[in-house]
Protein backbone atom coordinates (compact mmCIF):
# COMPACT_ATOMS: atom_id res chain seq x y z
CA UNK A 1 0.00 0.00 0.00
CA UNK A 2 1.35 3.44 -0.95
CA UNK A 3 1.89 5.91 1.91
CA UNK A 4 -0.73 8.60 2.29
CA UNK A 5 2.07 11.16 2.86
CA UNK A 6 5.60 11.21 1.50
CA UNK A 7 8.34 13.78 1.93
CA UNK A 8 11.10 13.44 -0.66
CA UNK A 9 14.31 15.42 -0.15
CA UNK A 10 12.38 18.16 1.63
CA UNK A 11 14.17 21.29 2.77
CA UNK A 12 12.55 24.02 4.84
CA UNK A 13 13.59 27.61 5.47
CA UNK A 14 13.08 30.54 7.79
CA UNK A 15 14.05 33.47 5.63
CA UNK A 16 17.40 32.58 4.03
CA UNK A 17 18.26 30.01 6.72
CA UNK A 18 17.84 26.35 5.81
CA UNK A 19 16.52 24.52 8.89
CA UNK A 20 15.51 21.14 7.45
CA UNK A 21 18.04 19.53 5.11
CA UNK A 22 16.58 17.24 2.48
CA UNK A 23 14.65 14.74 4.60
CA UNK A 24 12.57 11.73 3.52
CA UNK A 25 9.54 10.80 5.64
CA UNK A 26 6.48 8.61 4.99
CA UNK A 27 3.17 8.07 6.78
CA UNK A 28 1.21 4.92 5.99
CA UNK A 29 -2.51 5.08 5.28
CA UNK A 30 -4.29 4.64 8.62
CA UNK A 31 -0.99 4.53 10.50
CA UNK A 32 0.77 6.68 13.08
CA UNK A 33 4.27 8.03 12.50
CA UNK A 34 6.22 9.95 15.14
CA UNK A 35 9.06 12.44 14.70
CA UNK A 36 11.46 12.44 17.64
CA UNK A 37 14.33 14.76 18.46
CA UNK A 38 15.59 17.43 20.79
CA UNK A 39 14.19 20.96 20.86
CA UNK A 40 15.38 22.83 17.79
CA UNK A 41 16.00 19.67 15.76
CA UNK A 42 13.55 20.71 13.02
CA UNK A 43 10.47 18.66 13.95
CA UNK A 44 7.98 21.53 14.13
CA UNK A 45 9.49 23.10 11.02
CA UNK A 46 8.88 19.83 9.17
CA UNK A 47 5.21 19.95 10.11
CA UNK A 48 5.00 23.59 9.04
CA UNK A 49 6.58 22.70 5.71
CA UNK A 50 3.95 20.03 5.11
CA UNK A 51 1.18 22.51 5.88
CA UNK A 52 2.60 25.31 3.72
CA UNK A 53 3.55 27.60 6.59
CA UNK A 54 7.24 28.01 5.69
CA UNK A 55 9.20 28.11 2.45
CA UNK A 56 10.13 24.63 1.33
CA UNK A 57 11.81 22.71 -1.46
CA UNK A 58 11.54 19.08 -2.52
CA UNK A 59 8.41 16.99 -3.00
CA UNK A 60 5.57 16.59 -0.49
CA UNK A 61 3.01 14.10 -1.81
CA UNK A 62 -0.34 13.63 -0.06
CA UNK A 63 -2.83 11.14 -1.53
CA UNK A 64 -1.31 11.72 -4.96
CA UNK A 65 -1.30 15.54 -4.70
CA UNK A 66 1.82 17.74 -4.56
CA UNK A 67 1.41 19.75 -1.35
CA UNK A 68 4.63 21.68 -1.95
CA UNK A 69 2.78 23.51 -4.74
CA UNK A 70 -0.26 24.31 -2.60
CA UNK A 71 -1.22 27.05 -0.17
CA UNK A 72 -2.05 26.37 3.47
CA UNK A 73 -5.77 26.75 2.73
CA UNK A 74 -5.55 24.33 -0.21
CA UNK A 75 -3.74 21.78 1.95
CA UNK A 76 -6.44 21.91 4.62
CA UNK A 77 -9.08 21.49 1.93
CA UNK A 78 -7.35 18.34 0.68
CA UNK A 79 -7.75 16.73 4.11
CA UNK A 80 -4.71 17.67 6.21
CA UNK A 81 -5.60 18.99 9.69
CA UNK A 82 -2.84 20.64 11.72
CA UNK A 83 -2.98 21.01 15.52
CA UNK A 84 -0.04 23.31 16.36
CA UNK A 85 1.91 23.40 19.59
CA UNK A 86 0.12 25.72 22.02
CA UNK A 87 -3.34 24.50 20.94
CA UNK A 88 -4.49 27.62 19.10
CA UNK A 89 -8.13 27.61 20.17
CA UNK A 90 -10.20 30.78 19.80
CA UNK A 91 -10.30 31.64 23.49
CA UNK A 92 -13.07 34.23 23.18
CA UNK A 93 -15.47 31.75 21.55
CA UNK A 94 -17.34 28.94 23.23
CA UNK A 95 -16.43 25.27 22.83
CA UNK A 96 -19.34 24.79 20.46
CA UNK A 97 -18.44 27.84 18.39
CA UNK A 98 -14.86 26.56 18.06
CA UNK A 99 -16.14 23.21 16.82
CA UNK A 100 -18.50 24.85 14.33
CA UNK A 101 -15.58 26.83 12.92
CA UNK A 102 -13.65 23.60 12.51
CA UNK A 103 -16.51 22.08 10.58
CA UNK A 104 -17.22 24.99 8.25
CA UNK A 105 -15.58 23.25 5.28
CA UNK A 106 -17.99 20.33 5.65
CA UNK A 107 -20.98 22.47 4.71
CA UNK A 108 -23.95 23.71 6.68
CA UNK A 109 -24.73 20.59 8.77
CA UNK A 110 -21.86 19.83 11.17
CA UNK A 111 -24.21 18.56 13.92
CA UNK A 112 -23.44 14.88 13.39
CA UNK A 113 -19.69 15.46 13.49
CA UNK A 114 -20.01 17.59 16.60
CA UNK A 115 -21.93 14.86 18.41
CA UNK A 116 -19.24 12.38 17.44
CA UNK A 117 -16.58 14.69 18.92
CA UNK A 118 -18.58 14.95 22.13
CA UNK A 119 -18.57 11.16 22.21
CA UNK A 120 -14.78 11.10 22.07
CA UNK A 121 -14.40 14.05 24.47
CA UNK A 122 -17.34 14.01 26.91
CA UNK A 123 -15.85 16.86 28.92
CA UNK A 124 -16.31 19.13 25.89
CA UNK A 125 -20.02 18.31 25.82
CA UNK A 126 -20.25 19.37 29.45
CA UNK A 127 -18.35 22.59 28.67
CA UNK A 128 -19.98 23.36 25.32
CA UNK A 129 -21.31 26.76 26.45
CA UNK A 130 -18.06 27.86 28.13
CA UNK A 131 -15.51 30.11 26.50
CA UNK A 132 -12.44 28.18 25.38
CA UNK A 133 -10.22 30.50 27.40
CA UNK A 134 -11.87 29.28 30.61
CA UNK A 135 -10.94 25.62 29.95
CA UNK A 136 -8.01 23.86 31.56
CA UNK A 137 -4.92 23.18 29.48
CA UNK A 138 -5.94 19.58 28.89
CA UNK A 139 -9.47 20.58 27.90
CA UNK A 140 -8.09 23.17 25.46
CA UNK A 141 -5.89 20.51 23.88
CA UNK A 142 -8.89 18.20 23.53
CA UNK A 143 -10.83 21.05 21.93
CA UNK A 144 -8.01 21.76 19.48
CA UNK A 145 -7.92 18.11 18.40
CA UNK A 146 -11.71 17.88 18.16
CA UNK A 147 -11.88 21.08 16.11
CA UNK A 148 -9.29 19.68 13.68
CA UNK A 149 -11.27 16.44 13.38
CA UNK A 150 -14.40 18.42 12.50
CA UNK A 151 -12.73 18.89 9.09
CA UNK A 152 -13.03 15.12 8.53
CA UNK A 153 -9.31 14.96 7.67
CA UNK A 154 -7.46 12.03 6.19
CA UNK A 155 -4.26 13.10 7.96
CA UNK A 156 -4.02 14.61 11.45
CA UNK A 157 -0.76 16.48 12.12
CA UNK A 158 -0.14 16.91 15.85
CA UNK A 159 2.64 19.08 17.29
CA UNK A 160 3.47 18.33 20.95
CA UNK A 161 -0.05 17.47 22.15
CA UNK A 162 1.31 16.64 25.63
CA UNK A 163 3.08 19.98 26.12
CA UNK A 164 2.50 21.41 29.58
CA UNK A 165 -0.02 18.76 30.63
CA UNK A 166 -0.11 16.46 33.63
CA UNK A 167 0.85 12.82 32.92
CA UNK A 168 -2.66 11.50 33.58
CA UNK A 169 -4.18 13.99 31.12
CA UNK A 170 -1.52 13.09 28.54
CA UNK A 171 -2.41 9.40 28.81
CA UNK A 172 -6.11 10.23 28.43
CA UNK A 173 -5.46 12.31 25.31
CA UNK A 174 -3.27 9.67 23.68
CA UNK A 175 -5.84 6.97 24.42
CA UNK A 176 -8.45 9.08 22.61
CA UNK A 177 -6.08 9.77 19.69
CA UNK A 178 -5.49 6.04 19.26
CA UNK A 179 -9.23 5.36 19.36
CA UNK A 180 -9.88 8.07 16.79
CA UNK A 181 -7.18 6.67 14.52
CA UNK A 182 -8.84 3.26 14.57
CA UNK A 183 -12.46 4.36 14.32
CA UNK A 184 -12.11 7.31 11.94
CA UNK A 185 -9.37 5.68 9.82
CA UNK A 186 -7.38 8.88 10.03
CA UNK A 187 -3.60 8.76 9.60
CA UNK A 188 -1.50 10.58 12.21
CA UNK A 189 1.85 12.37 12.02
CA UNK A 190 2.99 13.22 15.51
CA UNK A 191 5.76 15.36 17.00
CA UNK A 192 6.12 14.49 20.65
CA UNK A 193 8.66 14.96 23.46
CA UNK A 194 7.14 12.07 25.45
CA UNK A 195 9.10 9.58 23.35
CA UNK A 196 8.26 6.53 25.43
CA UNK A 197 4.51 7.00 25.11
CA UNK A 198 4.73 7.99 21.45
CA UNK A 199 6.75 4.89 20.54
CA UNK A 200 4.20 2.69 22.30
CA UNK A 201 1.44 3.95 19.99
CA UNK A 202 3.23 4.67 16.72
CA UNK A 203 3.90 2.26 13.88
CA UNK A 204 6.95 4.04 12.52
CA UNK A 205 9.41 6.58 13.92
CA UNK A 206 12.04 8.99 12.65
CA UNK A 207 14.77 10.62 14.73
CA UNK A 208 15.74 14.14 13.63
CA UNK A 209 18.91 15.94 14.65
CA UNK A 210 19.85 19.41 13.36
CA UNK A 211 17.40 19.15 10.49
CA UNK A 212 18.49 15.71 9.27
CA UNK A 213 17.02 12.23 9.71
CA UNK A 214 19.65 10.23 11.59
CA UNK A 215 17.70 7.00 12.01
CA UNK A 216 14.28 5.57 11.26
CA UNK A 217 12.42 2.30 11.51
CA UNK A 218 9.53 0.63 13.24
CA UNK A 219 8.59 2.30 16.50
CA UNK A 220 9.31 -0.96 18.34
CA UNK A 221 12.80 -1.19 16.83
CA UNK A 222 13.65 2.35 17.93
CA UNK A 223 12.18 1.74 21.39
CA UNK A 224 14.42 -1.34 21.72
CA UNK A 225 17.56 0.46 20.52
CA UNK A 226 19.91 0.98 23.53
CA UNK A 227 21.21 4.32 22.22
CA UNK A 228 17.69 5.65 21.64
CA UNK A 229 16.65 4.46 25.10
CA UNK A 230 19.57 6.22 26.77
CA UNK A 231 19.25 9.44 24.82
CA UNK A 232 15.46 9.84 24.57
CA UNK A 233 13.74 7.41 26.91
CA UNK A 234 15.93 7.89 29.97
CA UNK A 235 16.86 4.27 30.72
C-alpha positions as CSV (number, residue, x, y, z in Angstrom):
1,X,0.0,0.0,0.0
2,X,1.3,3.4,-0.9
3,X,1.9,5.9,1.9
4,X,-0.7,8.6,2.3
5,X,2.1,11.2,2.9
6,X,5.6,11.2,1.5
7,X,8.3,13.8,1.9
8,X,11.1,13.4,-0.7
9,X,14.3,15.4,-0.1
10,X,12.4,18.2,1.6
11,X,14.2,21.3,2.8
12,X,12.5,24.0,4.8
13,X,13.6,27.6,5.5
14,X,13.1,30.5,7.8
15,X,14.1,33.5,5.6
16,X,17.4,32.6,4.0
17,X,18.3,30.0,6.7
18,X,17.8,26.3,5.8
19,X,16.5,24.5,8.9
20,X,15.5,21.1,7.5
21,X,18.0,19.5,5.1
22,X,16.6,17.2,2.5
23,X,14.7,14.7,4.6
24,X,12.6,11.7,3.5
25,X,9.5,10.8,5.6
26,X,6.5,8.6,5.0
27,X,3.2,8.1,6.8
28,X,1.2,4.9,6.0
29,X,-2.5,5.1,5.3
30,X,-4.3,4.6,8.6
31,X,-1.0,4.5,10.5
32,X,0.8,6.7,13.1
33,X,4.3,8.0,12.5
34,X,6.2,9.9,15.1
35,X,9.1,12.4,14.7
36,X,11.5,12.4,17.6
37,X,14.3,14.8,18.5
38,X,15.6,17.4,20.8
39,X,14.2,21.0,20.9
40,X,15.4,22.8,17.8
41,X,16.0,19.7,15.8
42,X,13.6,20.7,13.0
43,X,10.5,18.7,13.9
44,X,8.0,21.5,14.1
45,X,9.5,23.1,11.0
46,X,8.9,19.8,9.2
47,X,5.2,20.0,10.1
48,X,5.0,23.6,9.0
49,X,6.6,22.7,5.7
50,X,3.9,20.0,5.1
51,X,1.2,22.5,5.9
52,X,2.6,25.3,3.7
53,X,3.6,27.6,6.6
54,X,7.2,28.0,5.7
55,X,9.2,28.1,2.4
56,X,10.1,24.6,1.3
57,X,11.8,22.7,-1.5
58,X,11.5,19.1,-2.5
59,X,8.4,17.0,-3.0
60,X,5.6,16.6,-0.5
61,X,3.0,14.1,-1.8
62,X,-0.3,13.6,-0.1
63,X,-2.8,11.1,-1.5
64,X,-1.3,11.7,-5.0
65,X,-1.3,15.5,-4.7
66,X,1.8,17.7,-4.6
67,X,1.4,19.7,-1.4
68,X,4.6,21.7,-2.0
69,X,2.8,23.5,-4.7
70,X,-0.3,24.3,-2.6
71,X,-1.2,27.0,-0.2
72,X,-2.1,26.4,3.5
73,X,-5.8,26.7,2.7
74,X,-5.5,24.3,-0.2
75,X,-3.7,21.8,2.0
76,X,-6.4,21.9,4.6
77,X,-9.1,21.5,1.9
78,X,-7.4,18.3,0.7
79,X,-7.8,16.7,4.1
80,X,-4.7,17.7,6.2
81,X,-5.6,19.0,9.7
82,X,-2.8,20.6,11.7
83,X,-3.0,21.0,15.5
84,X,0.0,23.3,16.4
85,X,1.9,23.4,19.6
86,X,0.1,25.7,22.0
87,X,-3.3,24.5,20.9
88,X,-4.5,27.6,19.1
89,X,-8.1,27.6,20.2
90,X,-10.2,30.8,19.8
91,X,-10.3,31.6,23.5
92,X,-13.1,34.2,23.2
93,X,-15.5,31.8,21.6
94,X,-17.3,28.9,23.2
95,X,-16.4,25.3,22.8
96,X,-19.3,24.8,20.5
97,X,-18.4,27.8,18.4
98,X,-14.9,26.6,18.1
99,X,-16.1,23.2,16.8
100,X,-18.5,24.9,14.3
101,X,-15.6,26.8,12.9
102,X,-13.6,23.6,12.5
103,X,-16.5,22.1,10.6
104,X,-17.2,25.0,8.2
105,X,-15.6,23.3,5.3
106,X,-18.0,20.3,5.6
107,X,-21.0,22.5,4.7
108,X,-24.0,23.7,6.7
109,X,-24.7,20.6,8.8
110,X,-21.9,19.8,11.2
111,X,-24.2,18.6,13.9
112,X,-23.4,14.9,13.4
113,X,-19.7,15.5,13.5
114,X,-20.0,17.6,16.6
115,X,-21.9,14.9,18.4
116,X,-19.2,12.4,17.4
117,X,-16.6,14.7,18.9
118,X,-18.6,15.0,22.1
119,X,-18.6,11.2,22.2
120,X,-14.8,11.1,22.1
121,X,-14.4,14.0,24.5
122,X,-17.3,14.0,26.9
123,X,-15.9,16.9,28.9
124,X,-16.3,19.1,25.9
125,X,-20.0,18.3,25.8
126,X,-20.3,19.4,29.4
127,X,-18.4,22.6,28.7
128,X,-20.0,23.4,25.3
129,X,-21.3,26.8,26.4
130,X,-18.1,27.9,28.1
131,X,-15.5,30.1,26.5
132,X,-12.4,28.2,25.4
133,X,-10.2,30.5,27.4
134,X,-11.9,29.3,30.6
135,X,-10.9,25.6,30.0
136,X,-8.0,23.9,31.6
137,X,-4.9,23.2,29.5
138,X,-5.9,19.6,28.9
139,X,-9.5,20.6,27.9
140,X,-8.1,23.2,25.5
141,X,-5.9,20.5,23.9
142,X,-8.9,18.2,23.5
143,X,-10.8,21.0,21.9
144,X,-8.0,21.8,19.5
145,X,-7.9,18.1,18.4
146,X,-11.7,17.9,18.2
147,X,-11.9,21.1,16.1
148,X,-9.3,19.7,13.7
149,X,-11.3,16.4,13.4
150,X,-14.4,18.4,12.5
151,X,-12.7,18.9,9.1
152,X,-13.0,15.1,8.5
153,X,-9.3,15.0,7.7
154,X,-7.5,12.0,6.2
155,X,-4.3,13.1,8.0
156,X,-4.0,14.6,11.5
157,X,-0.8,16.5,12.1
158,X,-0.1,16.9,15.9
159,X,2.6,19.1,17.3
160,X,3.5,18.3,20.9
161,X,-0.1,17.5,22.2
162,X,1.3,16.6,25.6
163,X,3.1,20.0,26.1
164,X,2.5,21.4,29.6
165,X,0.0,18.8,30.6
166,X,-0.1,16.5,33.6
167,X,0.9,12.8,32.9
168,X,-2.7,11.5,33.6
169,X,-4.2,14.0,31.1
170,X,-1.5,13.1,28.5
171,X,-2.4,9.4,28.8
172,X,-6.1,10.2,28.4
173,X,-5.5,12.3,25.3
174,X,-3.3,9.7,23.7
175,X,-5.8,7.0,24.4
176,X,-8.4,9.1,22.6
177,X,-6.1,9.8,19.7
178,X,-5.5,6.0,19.3
179,X,-9.2,5.4,19.4
180,X,-9.9,8.1,16.8
181,X,-7.2,6.7,14.5
182,X,-8.8,3.3,14.6
183,X,-12.5,4.4,14.3
184,X,-12.1,7.3,11.9
185,X,-9.4,5.7,9.8
186,X,-7.4,8.9,10.0
187,X,-3.6,8.8,9.6
188,X,-1.5,10.6,12.2
189,X,1.9,12.4,12.0
190,X,3.0,13.2,15.5
191,X,5.8,15.4,17.0
192,X,6.1,14.5,20.7
193,X,8.7,15.0,23.5
194,X,7.1,12.1,25.5
195,X,9.1,9.6,23.4
196,X,8.3,6.5,25.4
197,X,4.5,7.0,25.1
198,X,4.7,8.0,21.4
199,X,6.7,4.9,20.5
200,X,4.2,2.7,22.3
201,X,1.4,4.0,20.0
202,X,3.2,4.7,16.7
203,X,3.9,2.3,13.9
204,X,7.0,4.0,12.5
205,X,9.4,6.6,13.9
206,X,12.0,9.0,12.7
207,X,14.8,10.6,14.7
208,X,15.7,14.1,13.6
209,X,18.9,15.9,14.7
210,X,19.8,19.4,13.4
211,X,17.4,19.2,10.5
212,X,18.5,15.7,9.3
213,X,17.0,12.2,9.7
214,X,19.7,10.2,11.6
215,X,17.7,7.0,12.0
216,X,14.3,5.6,11.3
217,X,12.4,2.3,11.5
218,X,9.5,0.6,13.2
219,X,8.6,2.3,16.5
220,X,9.3,-1.0,18.3
221,X,12.8,-1.2,16.8
222,X,13.7,2.3,17.9
223,X,12.2,1.7,21.4
224,X,14.4,-1.3,21.7
225,X,17.6,0.5,20.5
226,X,19.9,1.0,23.5
227,X,21.2,4.3,22.2
228,X,17.7,5.7,21.6
229,X,16.6,4.5,25.1
230,X,19.6,6.2,26.8
231,X,19.3,9.4,24.8
232,X,15.5,9.8,24.6
233,X,13.7,7.4,26.9
234,X,15.9,7.9,30.0
235,X,16.9,4.3,30.7
